[in-house]
């Protein structure tokens, strides 16, 4: 207040036309400038605590999305069947909020192979999707045949070595092996090196892919799963042989053939029944200790059926 009176007195003496409003404005400007001048000089701009928190939240959200995307890709690549269940479960959570079920319908329309079971596929989708799955398991066929060739020198019996060499040669040349050619190797697949418990780790992984099972598990677990899966098929074969193939519908026959390794989507019903009869004849002739041959039969009997490589 004393300063303002002095300034007013000087203005009166000098006859200045300074107005109170102008003087107050200048004092406020000088006061604000003084705050900036009185603090430490720095060339960097310091953000407020609120801005820091927002940046931290944004960073965490971005990193979380990136990690979640990598996790989804990992599941889809290494555990495809579990990923389907996981996806269905998460989409079921999405449908809980109001009106979110429309999003689920859209996702089912866009991704029918991943989110819908076979019974909801259109006829064209069934053909296309089964071709895709068969292409996955067919990629392992050359590996399995190559492994059989590598273990031939490890077989002690000369006759068995000759039979296995002849069988691998026929398959590689595009011929369909006869039932007697496969059954001649029963002893070979019940002991070392092709018995179920003597199979090498990389061979077990290739067989898992041929059965549309995930290969990304420890070898003991893979071997146990293959043995269990093959035992179930063997029991189904025995029941089916008692029932008779003639009691099955065309769709059931094709489904049974596809489960056992044949891409039946492009083969007529009569041919599928003939192939299924050959499979049952081999399967019902095997004992439990010889189930490794039934497992390899997925490749041996289906690779060149009718002279095709489907």
ABEGO torsion letter per residue (X at the ends): XAAAAAAAAAAAAAGBABBAAAAAAAAAAAAAAAAAAABBBBABBBBBAAAAAAAAAAAAAAAAAAAAAAAAAAAAAABAAAAAAAAAAAAAAAAABBGAAAAAAAAAAABAAAABBAAABBAAAAAAAAAAAAAAAAAAAAAAAAAAAAAAAABABAAAAAAAAAAAAAAAAGBBBBAAAAAAAAAAAABOAABAAABBAAAAAAAAAAAGBBABBBAAAAAAAAAAAAAAAAAAAAAAAAAEAAABBAAAAAAAAAAAGBBAAABBAAAAAAAAAAAAAAAAABBAAAAAAAAAAAAAAAAABGGBAX
